Amino acid sequence: MLVVNEDRCVGCGLCVSFCPTEALKAWGLCHVDPDRCNECLVCIDYCPADALSMGEEARR
């Protein structure tokens, strides 16, 4: 599962622009719709604040 580190997120919305499934929304902070996220990790590459990561649930 994609996780947003709210302490790092600056709400720039760059990740939203690159999400192919439109699973991300940014209004102040980035929010993930887990039903739409396919864990492609494209957003992680474009986050300038390094605020996105994969949670433990997805690594199992």
Secondary structure, DSSP 4 states (H G I P E B T S, - for coil): -EEE-TTT-----HHHHH-TT--EEESSSEEE-TTT-----HHHHH-TT--EEE-HHHH-
